[in-house]
Amino acid sequence: MKNNQSSGLFEYLLTHYRGVFAVVFLLPLSVVYDLYFFLRNKITLLLRSAPALHEERVRKIQQHLKQWRNEGAREKLCTARSGWSTMSELVPKYKKIYRNIPVNLRDVLEIDEQRRVVRVEPMVTMGQLTATLIPRGWTVPVVPELDDLTVGGLIMGFGVETSSHKYGLFQYSCEAFELLTPDGTLLRCSRTQNSELFYLIPWSHGTLGFLVAAELKIIPAKKYVRMHYKQAHSQEELVRIFEAESRNVADNDFVEALVFSQDKAVILCGQLTDEVPAGEKKRINPIGRWYKPWFYKHVEKMLHHADSMGEYIPLRHYYHRHTRSFFWEMEQIIPFGNHPVFRFLLGWAVPPKIPLLKYTQTETTARLRDRYHIVQDMLIPIFYLADALQYFQSHFDLYPLWLCPMAIYDNEKHIGFLHPFKKPDAQIDELYVDIGAYGAPRKAGFDASVELPRLEQFVLQHSGYQALYARTMLTRDQFRQMFDHSAYDKMREQLPLCEQAFDEVYEKVSVRGRTSPEVYRKMKKNKKTNSAVV
């Protein structure tokens, strides 16, 4: 009885005082976690042992695959990375069923300035990558903004950023992949080597093999991003300005929009620069410092006094501008997190790690999030942007919304999960927009279990794509209608042991393959109960 009362009290505290719990427990644990990997990366860099260690680690993975084959190859395979550590709010249940292969690869292996590529392991994070490249004067064309996003996740899944109107998705900045097939063969894949596999690895979610390294393009970095903020006071004005700026790749290195209501939005345009005129030094804004306001709150002020002269944000601060607040999700976790006193005292420790937030979520908060909260990214042809904004207003009434322009490119083989948009007049338009919807919709009677399938149908009917880290409630037929599987199916047949080792993408990303922490705990509890009965 006492144990039940204690667990009930603990859940009550976690549910109703989550902000206090996050500050007292999760922030210190997150700091320790960051410090451990910071020191580890520094030591590895100092010893210059990463490439040698890489070859040894790959051999160990091959040994695990050999053992799996020798035992009859009866189980499906997946990486041993904990389901709690993924950036998705869901916890993959297949991790508890399949054989877990340790793929602990998290080092920057080589920077080849002559070829303009950086070779990295799949668990290298965006924060780690920019910290390594920018001091040397380099960066990658597309840097998704959250620190903990990994190269492997962005390749196998989805990666977009405000430079994507110019360079496309993260995958288009990749020059080569190194993939271990289930039989232990190491394949190098590029536009000229195993080219079909090269084009099919992105969005495949680890269903073709284990990614062990990738080569990414690097481009010269500059010190600052000069930002301009443009107001929009109607949906028509927003669509007009946003599309014009997104197509202006000559002048804009970065474009995004934050939509604060149906008739209030700010379009942000950035240009890389090394120079700040002498009279504008005061306009340098290191927005990433711990005591600074959350970036979206800073932008919201521009609705009232947008400054035509703009400001200068240091490059790395710009890249990770939404990290401290997880866009605007942190307000739900630590409601007082943007208060000046909190920022000054503890802003340096924010944000808490997503795995810790997922792990400490109670069944009550998980159930409420499942029904009343969404974290979704939809990729819509910019041709339909006005329709999409109106749909969100009618069905969700959720603000802010994040708009990020992006290109979807074709390749010479015309294969891959995604294809550019064909307009009704049969002309091809590569420009899409990622609509990021994060938070609790204000629409009366909103129920995510009802509205998310409807949203997926809207995306499907408008030639769009859904980012697969989020809740995917499509049927298998609908999923195959949204994503082109033709070359993917043939590749799975050709690769040795592939169909035996891996499920299709749908099994891994649909609600059947993933589950919420609440459902996961119930499954685990039932499993223990059944074992005890036996």
C-alpha positions, 0 to 999 in steps of 0.5 A: 500500500505504501509503495502504491501511495509513494508512486502515486505521489511521485507521479502527481509531483512529476505531472503538476510540478514538472517545471520544478522537477526539471530544474532541480533534477533534469538540468543538473543531469543534462549538464553532467551528460554534456560535460562527459561528451565534451571532455570525451571529444576533446580527449579523442581530438587531442589523441588524434585517434578517431580514424584508427578507433573507427576501423576497430569499431566497424570490425566489432560491428561486423563481428556482431553481424557474423555472430547473428548469421552463424546463429541462423539470422532468425531475428530482425536487427536494429541499432542498440541506441536506446529508444529513449535517446531518439529525438522523436517524442515516441519510444520505438517498441521494436528495440525490445524485440529485435537484436540490438547491434552496438553502433557507438560511432560519434567522432569527427574523423577527418576534415579534408579542406582540399576536397572540401569534405568532412568525414564523420560518424553517424552519431556526431551531433550538430552542436559537435560538428559546428564547434569543430568546423567553425573555428577552422573557418568551415561549415556545412551547407545545411545545419539543422538548429537543435544541438543534439540532432545527429548526422545519422538521424538527419540522413536516415530520417529528415533534416531541414534548415533555413538554408534549405531553400538554397541547398535542399535537405540535409541529404543533398549535402552528402557526398558519400555514405559508408554502409554495412549490409547485414552480411557484414559487407562494407559498401562505399556509396556515392554518385558514382559508386553504388549510386542507386543505394546512395540515393535510397539511403536517405529516409530509409531509417536503417532498413537497408544497412547500418550507416557507419560514416558519411562525407559531407560537403563543407563551405567557407564559414563567415563570422556573422549572419546579418538578419533582417526582420519583415512584418506581415499583417495578413496571410496574403502578405505573409505568403507573398513576402515569404515566397519572394524571399525564399526564391531569392537565393542570390541575396538570402543565405537563410530564410524562415518565418515565425507565424504568431497568429492568423494575421501576424508573422515575421519573415527572417532573412539572413546573409552571411558576412565577415564585416560589421560596419564601424557604426553598427558594432552595437548591433551585434547580438550574441543571441545564444548566450544563456542570459539572452531572451529565447529567440522566438520571443526576441522575434515576436518583439519585431511585430511591434518595432521591426528594425530595417537596419537589422542586426548581426548574429554570430554564426554559431549562435544563429545556427543553434538559436532555437536550441535553448527553447526547443523552438517554443516547447520549453515554455510547456516544460519550464513555464518560467524559463524565459524570465530574466532572473531564471535566465541569468541564474540557470539559463546556462543549463537549459535545455534539459536533455530530451531523453530525460524528459521522455523517461520521466514523463508520467502516464498522465502527462503522456496521455494528455500529450497524446491527445492534446499536443502535437509535434509535427513537420509537414513538407508542402509544395509552396504552391499550396502554402496559403491552403496549408495555413488556412487548414491549420487555422481551421483545424488546429488554431496553433501558434506559433508556426515555423515556416522553413523553405526547402528544395527537393531535388531530383537526381539523374536516376530519378529514384528516391523516396521524394520527388519534386512537385509537378504543378497542375500545368506539368511544370516542375517546382522544387520549392517546398515549405516545411510547416513545423507545428509544435504545441497544444492547439487551441481549437475547441474539442481538439483531439490529436487522434482525430485531427492527425489522420486528417492532416496526413490526408491533407498533406497526401492530397497536396503532394506533400510529405510528412517528416517521419520522426513524428506520429505517422498514422497513415495506412501502409497503402497511404504511406506507399502513396506518399513515398516512392518505394519502387527502387527501394523495394528492388534494392531490398531484394538485391542486398544480401539478407536485407529483407531477413534483417530489416523491416520496411520503413513503415514498420519502424515509423508508423504507430505500430512500430513506435509507441508513447512512453505511457504505452511502453511502460504498460507493455513492460509492466504487463510483461513483468506481470505475465513472467511472474505468473508463469 
